[in-house]
Amino acid sequence: MNLLSRFTRRPGRTAAEATALVVAAVVAFPLYWMVLSAFKPAGEIRSGEPRPWTSAPTLDSFRRVFGQQDFGRYFLNSVVVAVAVVIASAFIAFLAATAVTRFRFRLRTTLLIMFLVAQMVPVEALTIPLFFVMRDLGQLNTLWSLILPHIAFSLPFAIWMLRGFVKGVPEALEEAAYMDGASRTRFLWQILFPLVLPGLVATSVFSFISAWNDFLFAKSFIISDISQSTLPMALLVFYKPDDPDWGGVMAASTVMTIPVLVFFVLVQRRLVSGLGGAVKD
């Protein structure tokens, strides 16, 4: 009776919770099917009657993935690219957000609008121009051809988001720090930086996922030197138009997902507070 009366008193909340569960199930189902297919034997994957379970789980697909000669190299390259993009974009975005928020200078508004417009340009439309830029810089077939574009594409979003966090730090706190003898550099790194760290974590998640899952740039800029390829390119090893190895594709995709989940677990507390808003006066 108590449970029934609780649902009766809060029908709106009950409906919202039920809707959230349905949405979560719909979103999680492709991930479940990916992991399930990674453990299915080849016969069940190719079966004309797919089932949402397996009676004979196997690790054969994972063995084929880790048995690939260059898989470890691909994994290391993805780590290098993702970590470099996260650190560089966070550092530059923090300084840029502080500059456009705390300082008044000509064309400041125009610069902010340009950041916003940059987010509206499709990545596909810039791939060919970026290819020629990387070619002229001599960076094709290097990890720099992946790191530099991802930093450029991550910065507009990061600067816009961090701008709200920097703006949320009371100016009175900055004035008090200066009165106590703190220099601008000390205030920037010892006071302001810890306060906007949740925002940096939130933007870092975006940068990490974008760089980690990138296939377009890796396919376009890494042409001949496969030693510079990243994990998304490893999926092509298992995909053949005439005879695709779906078990290998799903196993490799599952392995690719694990670092993202680990990253989320490590930053989840900071991420929640970062998405919740900036510092309040």
TANORPE-V370028 format. One line per field, one symbol per residue. ss: DSSP state (H for helix, E for strand, C for the rest). psi: psi as a letter, one per 40 degrees, with the letter a starting at -180 (. if undefined). burial: I if it has 9 or more other C-alpha atoms within 8 Angstrom, else O. Layout:
BEGIN
ss: ???
psi: ???
burial: ???
END
This chain:
BEGIN
ss: CHHHHHHHHCHHHHHHHHHHHHHHHHHHHHHHHHHHHHHCCHHHHCCCCCCCCCCCCCCHHHHHHHCCCCHHHHHHHHHHHHHHHHHHHHHHHHHHHHHHHHCCCCCHHHHHHHHHHHHHCCHHHHHHHHHHHHHHHCCCCCCHHHHHHHHHHHHHHHHHHHHHHHHHCCHHHHHHHHHCCCCHHHHHHHHHHHHHHHHHHHHHHHHHHHHHCCCHHHHHHCCCCHHHCCHHHHHHHHCCCCCCCHHHHHHHHHHHHHHHHHHHHHHHHHHHHHHHCCCCC
psi: dddddddddgdddddddddddddddddeddddddddddeiiddddeiegiifihegiieddddddeehdedddddddddddddddddddddddddddddedeihiieddddddddddddehidddeddddddddddefeifiddeddddddddddddddddddddddehhdddddddddeehiddddddedddddeddddddddddddddddehdddddddgddgeeeiidddddddehhddghgdddddddddddddddddddddedddddddediahi.
burial: OOOOOOIOOOOOOIOOOOOOOOOOOOOOOOOOIIIIIIIIIOOIIOOOOOOOOIOOOOOOIIOIIIOOOOIOIIIIIIIOIIIIIIOIIIOIIIOIIIOIIOOOOOOIOOOIOOIIOIIOOOOOOIIOOIIOOIIOOOIIIIIOIIIIIIIIIIIIIIIIIIIIIIIIIIOOOIOOIIOOOIOOOIIIIOIIIOIIIIIIIIIIIIIIIIIIOIOOIIIIIIIOOOOIIIIIIIIOOIIIOOOOIIIIIIIIIIOIOOOIOOOIOOIOOIIIIIIOOIIOO
END
